[in-house]
Amino acid sequence: MTNVYATPEKITMKAYLFKIAVEALESDGWRVERVPGSGKSSVRRITRGQESKVVSIRTTQDTWIAFPRLDGDTGWRTLDEVDAVVPVSVDDRDNPRFAKVHLVDGDEMRDRFNRAYDARKKAGHSIPVGRGVWVSLYLEDAIDPPTHVGAGAGLKHKPIATVALSPDMLSSVDEQDDDSQASAPSSGNVDGEAPLTIAEAKRRLAQTFGVSEASIKITVEA
């Protein structure tokens, strides 16, 4: 039986991963700035020489990233507005030791999410508009099962940085700074994404582990 805990430590880890992504971009020569008027806290403008991109930084503690569909199901919220995506993921969901930061072209990531969405709809999956569609960074892109379609961006694109996760650094993250609030889940709509429901979490976990939804038990601790 699988248990999922939304603890304060996990919220702090999201802030830590976001900080790692920003620092990795800066170490790679990019200047990282907020986008005035964006209203989306994961979105940054990165500039290096004459090159400039608008990116969305996505943190993940289970190696999957998500974007929600637009109202009207006409495209992707946030993903359709950026030139690139910066996923930052732990190396292992159960025993994380490192964070890996990738830089993936926006067109490629849109193609991956489009294929993932189409495959799941074709397979009869229920995907309410506004709900996040989740794609694995490190599973192989495959036709079957449908949840593997579009996967593998983290395999194709080597990390621009691999950072050891330090307990000391984790404890020093200020959960009240802007980046932490940008990454932390809340009861409201964060960065244009709908909150993950218990039912959706059970469905995704059941697909991941190949068990029935009745076998999944979720405990949330605040």
trRosetta pair geometry for C-beta under 8 A, 3 or more apart (Angstrom, degrees):
i j d omega theta_ij theta_ji phi_ij phi_ji
1 215 5.9 -141 -108 175 69 73
1 216 7.1 152 -159 -119 71 23
1 217 5.1 21 172 13 118 111
2 205 5.5 -159 90 175 150 133
2 209 6.3 -175 -45 -19 142 161
2 211 7.8 161 -8 47 115 141
2 215 7.4 63 11 126 88 87
2 216 5.3 -25 56 -128 102 76
2 217 7.0 162 70 42 48 63
3 217 5.9 -22 -89 91 75 89
3 218 6.9 141 -146 -118 50 32
3 219 5.4 -4 -158 19 105 104
4 201 6.4 -118 48 171 162 133
4 205 7.1 -125 -43 -76 128 146
4 218 4.9 -18 43 -132 101 88
4 219 7.1 165 64 44 50 57
4 220 7.8 -1 99 -77 84 67
5 10 7.0 161 105 -21 78 136
5 219 6.1 -9 -91 87 75 90
5 220 7.2 148 -142 -119 45 33
5 221 5.6 -6 -156 22 97 105
6 10 6.1 -105 -149 63 43 140
6 11 7.6 60 175 -49 77 92
6 185 7.1 -58 -159 55 127 142
6 220 4.9 -3 34 -139 109 86
6 221 6.9 173 65 47 60 55
6 222 7.6 -1 98 -80 94 59
7 10 5.0 104 55 3 72 97
7 11 7.3 -130 103 -1 44 86
7 221 5.4 7 -94 78 79 105
8 11 5.4 -53 -150 35 40 114
8 12 6.3 40 152 -19 69 103
8 222 7.5 70 -49 -175 87 44
9 12 5.7 -54 -150 38 33 111
9 13 6.4 40 149 -25 64 103
10 13 5.3 -47 -147 31 36 117
10 14 6.9 45 151 -25 63 95
10 61 6.2 -96 -150 2 97 174
11 14 5.8 -46 -159 24 35 113
11 15 7.1 32 146 -13 62 101
11 175 6.8 49 123 -136 107 125
11 180 8.0 67 153 -177 86 98
11 184 4.7 42 -163 -131 100 104
11 185 6.9 -108 -108 30 96 80
12 15 5.6 -54 -157 36 40 112
12 16 6.3 43 146 -22 69 105
12 170 6.3 88 132 180 116 87
12 173 5.5 141 -169 73 90 128
12 175 5.8 -69 -100 -81 81 111
12 180 7.5 -13 -126 -142 50 121
13 16 5.3 -52 -146 37 36 116
13 17 6.2 37 156 -20 68 102
13 61 5.9 67 114 -90 135 129
13 90 8.0 -9 174 -58 128 124
13 170 6.7 -9 -93 -139 67 116
14 17 5.9 -53 -147 36 30 109
14 18 6.5 32 153 -20 63 105
14 59 5.0 132 -149 101 72 148
14 61 7.2 -76 -74 -35 76 114
14 180 7.5 108 93 -148 87 64
14 183 4.0 -180 144 142 103 115
14 184 5.7 148 78 -84 135 53
14 185 7.7 134 -17 -17 170 76
15 18 5.7 -53 -150 34 32 113
15 19 6.5 33 152 -19 64 105
15 173 4.8 137 106 167 117 136
15 174 7.8 -128 160 74 147 42
15 175 5.9 -150 -21 -112 163 61
15 177 7.5 115 -160 57 126 95
15 179 6.2 112 -151 111 80 86
15 180 3.3 6 -116 -114 130 86
15 183 5.3 174 -81 59 50 130
15 184 6.4 -4 -54 -52 97 96
16 19 5.7 -56 -152 36 31 112
16 20 6.4 35 150 -22 65 104
16 99 7.9 -157 126 -57 94 151
16 165 7.6 75 138 -140 138 94
16 169 6.7 110 -143 124 116 95
16 170 5.2 -21 -88 -115 155 71
16 173 4.9 -102 -74 -59 80 150
17 20 5.4 -49 -148 33 35 115
17 21 6.6 39 152 -22 65 101
17 59 4.0 119 99 -138 129 119
17 60 7.7 -148 158 34 164 34
17 61 7.5 -141 -33 -68 151 79
17 88 4.8 162 174 112 97 120
17 89 7.8 44 -152 -87 136 16
17 90 7.5 -80 -95 -50 129 77
17 99 5.7 -177 -122 -131 83 139
17 183 7.2 162 65 -157 91 154
18 21 5.7 -52 -155 31 33 113
18 22 6.7 31 151 -16 64 103
18 42 7.9 -113 -124 -121 117 77
18 57 6.0 99 -137 128 79 134
18 59 5.4 -70 -60 -51 75 133
18 88 7.1 168 -87 51 32 143
18 179 4.9 179 119 169 130 106
18 180 7.2 -179 51 -86 136 42
18 182 6.5 144 -152 81 161 107
18 183 4.4 -134 -38 -56 139 142
19 22 5.8 -54 -150 36 34 110
19 23 6.3 27 155 -13 67 109
19 173 6.5 -153 -5 -117 148 108
19 179 6.0 114 -71 115 75 150
20 23 5.9 -61 -146 43 29 107
20 24 6.1 33 155 -24 66 108
20 88 5.8 149 85 -168 105 145
20 99 4.9 45 127 97 166 154
20 101 6.4 -156 130 -59 95 121
20 161 7.5 -162 167 105 91 131
20 163 5.1 -155 -152 54 122 155
21 24 5.7 -54 -145 34 29 112
21 25 6.5 29 156 -18 63 104
21 57 4.8 134 119 -150 153 123
21 59 7.2 -124 -22 -79 134 87
21 86 5.4 116 -169 138 123 122
21 88 4.1 -113 -70 -44 108 142
21 101 5.2 158 -113 -123 66 120
22 25 5.9 -56 -154 34 30 110
22 26 6.5 27 151 -16 64 107
22 32 5.3 -174 -151 106 85 168
22 44 7.4 157 -107 -78 92 169
22 57 7.2 -21 -59 -98 75 162
22 179 7.0 -73 -22 -120 145 150
23 26 5.5 -53 -146 38 35 112
23 27 6.2 37 154 -20 67 105
23 161 8.0 -146 100 133 79 175
24 27 5.7 -54 -146 38 31 111
24 28 6.3 27 153 -17 63 109
24 88 7.5 159 20 -103 143 119
24 101 4.0 123 86 57 170 165
24 160 5.7 118 160 97 112 101
24 161 3.5 -135 -134 22 116 147
24 163 6.9 -115 -73 -35 111 125
25 28 5.6 -61 -149 40 31 110
25 30 4.3 -55 168 62 90 128
25 32 5.2 90 97 -65 132 123
25 44 7.9 142 70 102 172 146
25 46 5.7 -98 -177 -121 134 135
25 86 6.8 -30 -66 -127 121 153
25 101 7.6 -122 -44 162 71 143
25 103 7.8 113 -101 -80 90 120
25 160 7.5 57 -88 102 50 146
26 29 7.9 132 -179 -1 30 7
26 30 6.2 -91 -87 70 33 71
26 31 7.4 51 -114 -108 78 32
26 32 5.9 -79 -63 0 89 113
27 161 6.4 85 68 -85 133 135
28 48 7.8 -62 118 -85 82 147
28 103 7.9 -155 114 -31 172 143
28 160 5.1 -11 -79 172 145 128
28 161 7.2 -116 -48 -41 107 106
29 48 4.9 69 122 -133 97 124
30 46 4.1 -4 -177 -173 131 110
30 47 6.6 126 -160 57 73 32
30 48 4.8 -66 -97 -55 62 107
31 46 6.8 154 72 -156 47 54
31 47 4.7 -22 55 61 102 90
31 48 7.0 165 8 -73 73 55
32 44 5.2 -2 -166 171 90 140
32 45 7.7 151 -154 79 43 48
32 46 5.4 -14 -98 -102 67 82
33 44 6.5 141 70 -167 35 85
33 45 5.0 -24 68 63 93 95
33 46 7.7 166 22 -84 70 36
33 47 7.3 7 9 3 113 108
34 38 7.2 -140 174 21 80 125
34 43 7.9 77 -154 94 60 73
34 44 6.4 -63 -98 -117 35 70
34 45 7.5 20 110 17 13 88
35 38 3.9 71 89 -44 107 129
35 40 7.9 2 59 56 120 87
35 43 5.2 -48 23 123 129 109
35 44 6.7 -179 -24 -135 91 20
35 45 5.1 116 -80 -31 88 99
35 54 6.2 43 -84 -131 144 108
38 43 4.7 -140 174 78 153 136
40 43 4.3 63 90 -4 105 118
40 56 7.5 -41 135 -114 130 101
40 78 5.8 160 -158 -107 155 105
40 81 7.9 123 21 77 157 146
40 191 5.2 75 -159 -146 80 73
40 192 5.8 -19 -112 -12 111 115
41 178 7.1 -152 -148 168 115 87
41 179 7.8 165 168 -123 107 38
41 181 6.9 -98 -162 103 164 79
41 182 3.1 -151 143 -124 121 98
41 183 7.8 -122 116 -39 118 48
41 190 7.5 -56 39 -173 121 79
41 191 5.4 -96 44 -81 82 97
42 56 5.0 43 121 -161 110 79
42 57 5.1 -145 -171 56 84 71
42 58 6.6 44 -170 -76 143 55
42 78 7.0 31 67 -155 120 144
42 182 5.8 156 -66 166 55 112
42 183 7.4 97 -91 -86 91 66
42 191 4.7 47 -5 -137 108 146
43 54 6.4 3 -171 -179 103 97
43 55 7.2 162 -149 84 56 40
43 56 5.5 -32 -92 -96 67 71
43 57 7.9 -172 -82 11 19 76
43 78 6.9 -145 -65 -146 108 98
43 81 7.4 -32 -111 103 140 119
43 82 6.7 -147 -125 -86 98 114
43 191 7.9 157 -18 -145 83 103
44 54 7.5 172 89 -153 35 55
44 55 5.6 -19 64 63 82 89
44 57 6.3 31 6 -20 116 111
45 52 6.5 -1 -177 -172 101 98
45 53 7.2 167 -153 86 57 40
45 54 5.4 -33 -98 -98 72 67
45 55 7.6 140 -108 16 22 76
46 52 7.2 169 87 -151 47 51
46 53 5.3 -10 58 61 92 89
46 55 5.6 10 0 4 115 125
47 51 7.0 161 -153 90 51 56
47 52 4.6 -7 -104 -104 85 84
47 53 7.9 179 -77 22 46 59
48 51 5.2 -11 65 63 80 104
53 82 7.7 56 166 -180 89 80
53 83 4.0 -127 -152 79 90 133
53 84 5.0 15 168 12 143 114
54 81 7.0 -68 117 137 136 78
54 82 5.0 -128 111 -132 88 67
54 83 5.2 108 48 4 66 95
54 84 7.8 155 82 30 41 71
55 82 5.6 84 -128 -169 24 124
55 83 6.6 -60 -71 61 63 80
55 84 4.7 -29 -105 77 97 87
55 85 6.5 153 -161 -105 84 19
55 86 5.1 52 162 -16 133 106
55 103 7.7 -54 -125 -137 144 88
56 78 5.3 89 -102 162 150 111
56 79 6.8 -83 22 -89 153 51
56 81 8.0 90 -51 73 117 89
56 82 4.7 -119 -17 -43 94 165
56 85 5.4 -22 63 -119 90 74
56 86 7.0 -171 88 28 40 76
57 86 4.6 -26 -105 74 68 111
57 88 6.7 5 -171 -2 92 111
58 65 4.5 65 137 -145 143 126
58 66 7.7 173 -156 42 132 49
58 85 6.2 -1 2 -175 118 105
58 86 7.0 159 20 80 68 54
58 87 4.9 -26 70 -106 103 67
58 88 7.2 169 83 23 50 67
59 88 5.3 -24 -107 69 67 97
59 89 7.7 155 -163 -82 46 46
59 183 5.4 27 21 -146 141 122
60 63 6.0 147 123 -71 127 9
60 64 5.9 -173 -156 63 142 39
60 65 5.2 -104 -51 -76 135 72
60 87 6.7 -8 7 -166 116 99
60 88 7.4 163 24 83 70 49
60 89 4.7 -13 67 -108 102 87
60 90 7.3 -120 103 15 67 77
60 137 7.1 166 59 -14 151 128
61 89 7.9 -176 -80 -150 19 64
61 90 5.5 39 -138 2 53 126
61 93 6.4 95 145 -134 64 77
61 96 7.2 -73 -151 -52 79 149
62 90 7.9 24 -54 47 20 110
62 93 4.4 40 -125 -115 59 129
63 89 5.1 77 -111 -173 56 136
63 90 7.0 -89 -60 66 77 73
63 93 6.0 -93 -4 -54 98 101
63 136 6.1 25 125 -152 95 80
63 137 5.2 -120 -178 41 76 102
63 138 5.2 -52 -175 19 130 114
63 154 7.5 -94 -161 22 92 160
64 134 4.6 31 160 180 127 108
64 135 6.5 158 -157 75 81 27
64 136 5.1 -46 -98 -92 83 56
64 137 6.9 -159 -96 -7 29 80
65 85 7.7 131 134 165 159 136
65 87 5.2 -100 -52 -116 149 118
65 89 7.6 -99 -52 -73 100 112
65 134 7.1 163 83 -146 25 65
65 135 6.2 -26 63 61 74 80
65 137 6.4 67 -6 -54 102 102
66 132 3.3 37 165 176 135 124
66 133 6.1 157 -148 68 81 35
66 134 4.6 -37 -84 -89 98 68
66 135 7.4 147 -91 13 46 69
66 193 6.9 94 106 -138 110 134
67 76 5.0 27 136 -167 133 116
67 77 6.5 -178 178 63 89 69
67 78 6.0 -140 -138 65 105 103
67 79 4.3 17 -146 -32 163 125
67 113 5.9 -15 47 -128 123 155
67 132 6.5 138 69 -142 11 79
67 133 6.4 -21 65 50 64 87
67 193 7.6 -112 -141 -97 36 104
68 76 7.4 138 84 -155 37 66
68 77 4.9 -3 75 36 88 122
68 78 7.9 72 41 18 78 104
68 129 7.8 83 173 175 98 47
68 130 5.3 8 -179 -166 134 29
68 131 6.1 160 -127 81 99 15
68 132 5.0 -65 -70 -83 78 52
68 133 7.1 135 -109 0 33 74
68 192 6.7 -152 45 135 118 84
68 193 5.2 157 -16 -126 120 64
68 194 5.7 113 -103 6 150 90
69 73 5.4 6 160 -118 136 61
69 75 7.3 152 -155 91 68 25
69 76 6.4 -64 -113 -103 44 50
69 77 6.9 67 125 -8 11 91
69 117 7.4 109 -77 -127 114 142
69 127 7.2 92 -11 139 133 111
69 129 5.1 -89 87 -137 117 67
69 130 6.7 -63 64 -34 77 29
69 131 7.5 10 22 51 94 59
69 133 7.0 66 -39 -20 88 115
70 73 6.9 176 72 -84 71 11
70 74 5.2 -50 77 53 127 79
70 75 4.9 27 4 63 129 70
70 76 6.6 -53 -27 -12 89 2
70 77 5.2 142 -80 -58 66 79
70 80 7.4 -21 -44 9 125 142
70 129 7.6 -35 94 -165 32 105
71 129 6.2 93 -117 153 42 130
71 130 6.9 27 -77 -64 70 98
72 129 7.4 124 21 -149 20 151
73 129 5.2 -98 -63 -99 86 117
75 80 4.7 40 151 -66 128 150
76 79 3.7 -28 124 58 135 115
76 80 4.7 150 63 -32 80 91
76 110 6.6 -152 18 -124 143 87
76 113 6.1 53 -87 113 146 148
77 80 7.3 -25 -91 19 11 101
77 130 7.9 40 -12 -119 144 53
77 192 4.5 -158 155 154 127 128
77 193 7.3 175 92 -78 130 56
78 81 5.9 -74 -153 36 28 110
78 82 6.7 10 163 -17 67 115
78 191 6.7 30 -79 159 148 92
78 192 5.2 165 -41 66 108 143
78 193 7.8 -32 -2 -54 139 87
79 82 6.5 -70 -147 32 29 104
79 85 7.1 -9 -124 -75 83 123
79 106 7.2 157 -176 -155 68 91
79 109 6.5 -132 -152 118 111 112
79 110 6.0 146 152 -91 112 80
79 113 6.3 -8 174 27 169 163
80 110 7.0 84 -93 -109 60 125
82 85 6.5 101 101 -71 139 66
82 106 5.2 -174 102 -103 74 130
83 105 7.7 -57 158 -153 65 62
83 106 4.9 -138 175 -11 20 133
84 103 5.9 9 168 -174 136 82
84 104 6.3 155 -165 79 83 43
84 105 5.7 -58 -108 -119 86 30
84 106 5.1 -98 -72 -40 30 82
84 109 7.7 109 -156 1 43 131
85 103 7.9 160 82 -154 45 41
85 104 5.0 -20 62 65 90 100
85 106 6.4 119 -23 -97 80 63
85 109 4.6 71 8 -65 133 171
86 101 6.6 -2 -178 -170 95 92
86 102 6.9 172 -153 81 48 54
86 103 5.7 -11 -104 -101 79 66
86 104 7.7 176 -83 21 31 74
87 101 7.6 173 91 -148 48 45
87 102 5.1 2 58 51 89 106
87 104 6.7 19 4 4 102 122
87 137 5.7 -177 135 -99 156 134
87 153 6.9 106 13 97 144 126
87 154 6.6 -90 89 -73 137 102
88 99 5.7 17 177 176 97 111
88 100 7.1 177 -150 85 54 42
88 101 4.7 -10 -105 -102 91 76
88 102 7.6 -174 -79 20 45 67
89 99 7.0 160 82 -153 29 66
89 100 5.6 -20 63 58 81 90
89 102 7.9 5 10 2 102 107
89 137 5.4 -148 -28 37 162 159
89 138 7.6 -159 111 -27 157 114
89 154 6.5 -43 31 -97 143 151
90 93 6.5 123 82 -90 123 41
90 96 3.6 -52 -163 -121 131 126
90 98 7.2 130 -157 80 56 46
90 99 6.0 -46 -95 -98 49 65
90 100 7.9 87 -168 14 7 81
90 165 7.2 3 -122 -51 95 145
91 96 6.2 133 42 -140 70 66
91 97 6.0 -39 47 52 126 77
91 98 4.4 44 -22 59 128 92
91 99 7.5 -123 -27 -81 80 19
91 100 6.2 94 -77 -20 79 110
92 95 5.0 -9 103 63 131 68
92 96 5.5 -168 65 -85 69 48
92 97 6.9 30 28 8 109 83
93 96 7.1 10 -122 -58 13 95
96 99 7.7 36 180 -69 118 67
96 165 5.7 41 130 6 99 160
97 164 6.7 -37 159 -142 75 73
97 165 6.0 -163 -178 30 24 103
98 162 5.4 5 177 -179 132 92
98 163 6.4 145 -161 73 75 39
98 164 5.7 -48 -102 -100 76 43
98 165 6.2 -153 -95 -14 19 87
99 161 8.0 9 101 110 88 95
99 162 7.3 169 82 -155 47 46
99 163 4.8 -15 57 60 96 96
99 165 5.9 104 -26 -69 91 93
100 154 6.8 87 109 -155 133 119
100 159 4.2 -106 -165 -90 91 139
100 161 7.5 171 -149 90 43 55
100 162 5.3 -9 -103 -106 76 78
100 163 7.9 -178 -76 21 31 70
101 159 5.6 92 57 -161 50 96
101 160 5.5 -60 100 57 97 87
101 161 4.5 14 41 54 117 94
101 162 7.7 -153 19 -72 74 37
101 163 7.3 38 -14 -3 107 109
102 137 7.3 170 12 -156 148 126
102 153 6.7 136 129 132 156 96
102 154 5.5 -133 -43 -111 153 71
102 157 4.9 100 -160 101 114 117
102 158 7.8 170 -115 103 90 22
102 159 5.6 -80 -74 -108 69 57
102 160 6.7 133 -123 0 26 85
103 157 6.8 -135 64 166 51 140
103 160 5.5 37 -7 -27 108 133
104 108 5.9 -112 173 81 94 118
104 109 5.1 101 119 -58 120 109
104 153 5.0 3 -106 -177 153 127
104 157 5.4 -156 -88 5 84 162
105 108 4.5 82 71 10 96 107
105 109 6.9 -174 90 -7 48 87
106 109 5.7 -59 -144 40 33 107
106 110 6.1 35 157 -21 68 105
107 110 5.7 -52 -146 36 30 112
107 111 6.5 34 153 -21 63 104
108 111 5.6 -54 -152 34 32 113
108 112 6.5 33 151 -20 65 103
108 153 7.2 130 129 -119 113 108
109 112 5.5 -49 -149 34 36 113
109 113 6.4 29 155 -13 67 105
109 153 6.5 30 -99 -104 82 152
110 113 5.9 -59 -145 42 32 105
110 114 6.0 35 155 -23 67 107
111 114 5.7 -53 -142 36 29 113
111 115 6.3 25 159 -15 64 107
111 150 7.8 -179 117 -123 60 95
112 115 6.1 -59 -150 38 27 107
112 116 6.2 27 153 -20 64 109
112 135 5.9 103 141 -174 111 161
112 141 7.6 -101 -128 -108 99 123
112 150 3.7 114 -178 -161 73 92
112 151 7.6 143 -165 -39 117 15
112 153 6.1 -54 -62 -57 170 112
113 116 5.4 -51 -142 37 34 114
113 117 6.1 36 158 -21 66 105
113 133 6.2 114 -157 91 95 128
113 135 6.1 -111 -93 -30 70 145
113 150 6.1 112 -71 -164 25 151
114 117 5.9 -55 -147 36 27 109
114 118 6.2 24 157 -16 64 109
114 150 7.8 157 53 -97 46 130
115 118 5.8 -55 -143 39 30 110
115 119 6.1 30 158 -21 65 109
115 149 5.2 -130 135 158 96 106
115 150 4.7 163 76 -69 100 98
116 119 6.0 -59 -147 36 26 109
116 120 6.4 18 158 -14 63 109
116 133 6.1 139 111 156 118 122
116 135 5.0 -101 -73 -91 166 110
116 146 7.8 111 -156 164 58 77
116 147 7.9 37 -152 -145 98 35
116 149 5.0 165 -101 96 54 88
116 150 3.5 -68 -50 19 99 147
116 151 7.7 101 -91 -43 117 63
117 120 6.1 -62 -149 38 28 105
117 121 6.3 25 157 -16 65 109
117 127 6.9 -153 -143 103 83 172
117 133 5.5 -33 -84 -135 89 166
118 121 5.9 -57 -145 38 29 109
118 122 6.2 30 156 -20 65 109
118 149 7.9 -99 67 130 79 149
119 122 5.8 -56 -148 37 28 112
119 123 6.3 22 154 -14 63 110
119 143 7.6 -162 -128 -156 134 55
119 146 4.2 176 140 -149 103 92
119 149 3.9 92 9 35 164 163
119 150 7.5 -157 16 -13 131 102
120 123 5.6 -58 -145 41 33 108
120 125 4.0 -45 175 40 93 138
120 127 6.1 82 113 -43 128 131
120 133 7.3 -171 30 -141 152 111
120 146 5.0 138 -85 146 57 130
120 147 7.1 63 -89 -80 106 58
120 149 7.6 -153 -37 49 76 123
121 124 7.8 62 178 -60 31 15
121 125 6.6 -79 -77 53 30 84
121 127 6.6 -74 -76 21 82 124
122 146 7.3 -175 65 -115 90 134
123 146 4.2 -107 -16 -39 152 156
125 146 6.9 -156 -23 99 129 147
127 131 6.1 -152 -172 73 62 118
127 133 6.2 20 -150 -88 134 98
128 131 4.5 83 67 -11 85 124
128 194 8.0 -60 98 65 109 169
130 194 4.4 83 147 -44 91 133
131 194 5.3 -61 -92 61 44 137
131 197 8.0 -51 -120 8 114 104
131 200 6.3 -164 -158 -108 128 153
132 193 5.6 21 -69 -157 110 110
132 194 6.7 -151 -25 53 76 83
132 196 6.8 -42 29 -83 122 90
134 147 8.0 3 87 -154 92 97
134 204 6.2 45 36 -132 149 136
135 150 4.9 -69 -134 112 128 114
135 151 5.9 -167 -178 -89 81 59
135 153 7.6 60 126 -3 120 114
136 139 4.0 37 105 17 149 107
136 147 7.6 69 -15 149 111 86
136 148 7.0 -28 32 -122 127 58
136 151 4.1 7 65 -130 94 116
136 152 7.3 38 98 -38 88 48
137 151 7.3 -77 -18 -162 4 76
137 152 7.4 94 172 -103 31 7
137 153 5.7 -65 -137 60 68 85
137 154 3.4 52 163 -12 100 127
137 155 7.7 150 151 -18 62 71
138 151 7.6 -46 59 174 22 106
138 152 7.1 66 -137 -109 14 45
138 154 4.9 -43 -70 76 73 126
138 155 5.9 116 -135 -50 53 92
139 142 7.7 -78 145 9 102 105
139 148 5.4 -108 131 -129 131 92
139 151 4.2 -26 77 162 93 154
139 152 6.4 -85 88 -60 50 74
140 148 6.8 15 81 -175 62 122
140 151 6.5 64 92 94 18 116
140 152 5.6 38 -141 -80 30 126
140 155 7.0 -9 -97 14 57 169
141 148 6.8 150 -146 152 27 84
141 149 6.9 47 -161 -146 75 33
141 150 6.4 155 -126 25 99 3
141 151 5.1 -174 -85 63 56 67
141 152 4.2 -86 -32 17 87 136
142 145 7.6 51 95 31 112 41
142 148 4.2 1 51 118 95 133
142 149 6.9 -90 78 -74 45 52
142 151 7.3 -12 15 42 73 116
143 148 7.8 2 49 82 15 104
143 149 6.5 38 -126 -87 31 98
144 148 7.2 27 112 45 17 120
145 148 5.6 102 60 1 64 100
145 207 7.3 -171 128 -172 149 100
146 149 5.6 -33 -163 2 50 117
147 151 8.0 46 137 -47 59 123
147 207 5.3 130 -47 152 156 131
147 208 7.5 -124 140 -78 158 60
148 151 5.0 -62 -164 6 58 133
152 155 4.4 -48 -161 36 79 117
152 156 5.9 75 140 -22 91 97
153 156 5.9 -58 -146 39 34 108
153 157 6.0 -9 169 18 70 111
154 157 6.7 -66 -124 58 26 82
154 159 7.7 16 -156 -67 86 82
159 162 5.0 98 91 -58 151 82
165 169 7.7 -135 -168 62 48 117
165 170 6.9 37 179 -53 89 117
166 169 4.0 77 74 10 109 106
166 170 6.6 -172 91 -12 56 83
167 170 5.4 -54 -145 36 33 116
167 171 6.3 30 158 -18 67 105
168 171 6.1 -57 -150 36 29 106
168 172 6.6 23 153 -19 62 111
169 172 5.7 -62 -150 35 34 111
169 173 7.3 52 151 -43 64 88
170 173 6.1 -36 -163 -2 36 113
173 180 6.4 133 161 -87 106 126
174 177 4.5 79 91 -21 110 105
174 180 6.4 -142 98 -10 58 144
175 180 4.7 -158 -147 156 40 153
175 181 7.9 98 165 -59 59 66
175 184 7.0 62 -163 -60 94 147
176 180 6.7 16 14 67 12 132
176 181 7.2 24 -159 -48 33 106
177 180 5.1 90 58 10 74 104
177 181 7.2 -149 95 -3 36 91
178 181 5.8 -63 -151 41 32 107
178 182 6.2 37 150 -27 67 105
179 182 5.3 -50 -149 30 35 117
179 183 6.5 19 157 -10 66 108
180 183 6.0 -65 -149 42 32 101
180 184 5.8 28 160 -26 70 113
181 184 5.9 -50 -127 32 31 109
182 190 7.9 132 -170 -173 38 102
182 191 6.7 72 -171 -64 75 118
184 190 7.5 -137 88 -127 47 153
185 190 6.1 -132 -129 2 46 155
185 195 6.8 96 -167 -126 109 90
185 196 7.9 -57 -130 20 143 96
186 190 5.5 128 29 -61 94 114
186 195 7.9 -107 82 -88 46 115
187 195 7.0 -16 -151 -71 33 154
188 195 7.9 146 96 -46 11 115
189 192 6.6 23 160 -111 107 17
189 193 6.9 165 -167 64 72 39
189 194 6.7 -31 -120 -98 89 43
189 195 7.5 -108 -96 -30 48 80
190 193 5.8 -26 75 52 73 94
190 195 7.7 80 11 -78 97 74
196 200 5.7 -125 -164 81 74 121
196 201 5.5 83 153 -61 114 98
197 200 4.6 92 57 10 85 100
197 201 6.8 -147 94 -6 44 87
198 201 5.6 -56 -147 37 31 113
198 202 6.3 32 155 -20 66 104
198 218 5.7 -171 -144 66 94 146
199 202 5.9 -54 -150 34 29 110
199 203 6.5 31 152 -21 63 105
200 203 5.5 -52 -148 34 35 114
200 204 6.3 31 156 -16 67 105
201 204 6.0 -56 -147 38 30 108
201 205 6.2 25 157 -14 65 111
201 216 7.8 -172 119 152 80 142
201 218 5.8 72 106 -93 133 155
202 205 5.9 -60 -143 42 28 107
202 206 6.1 32 157 -23 65 108
202 213 4.7 71 148 -154 112 97
202 216 4.5 162 -139 83 83 140
202 218 6.5 -108 -70 -23 86 124
203 206 5.9 -57 -149 34 26 112
203 207 6.6 23 154 -16 62 106
203 213 6.1 -14 -86 -98 51 122
204 207 5.8 -57 -153 36 32 109
204 208 6.3 32 152 -22 66 108
205 208 5.5 -52 -144 35 34 114
205 209 6.1 3 167 5 69 111
205 216 5.0 117 91 -120 128 140
205 218 7.9 166 5 -72 156 106
206 209 6.7 -71 -139 51 23 89
206 210 7.8 152 170 -27 54 2
206 211 5.5 -106 -140 77 70 66
206 212 6.1 -22 -144 166 124 15
206 213 4.5 -59 -56 -77 152 61
206 215 7.1 121 -110 53 92 96
206 216 5.7 -96 -62 -30 86 130
207 210 7.6 24 -173 -70 25 42
211 215 4.3 -73 151 62 127 146
211 216 7.0 144 92 -49 117 83
212 215 5.1 105 64 -5 74 101
213 216 5.7 -52 -160 23 48 114
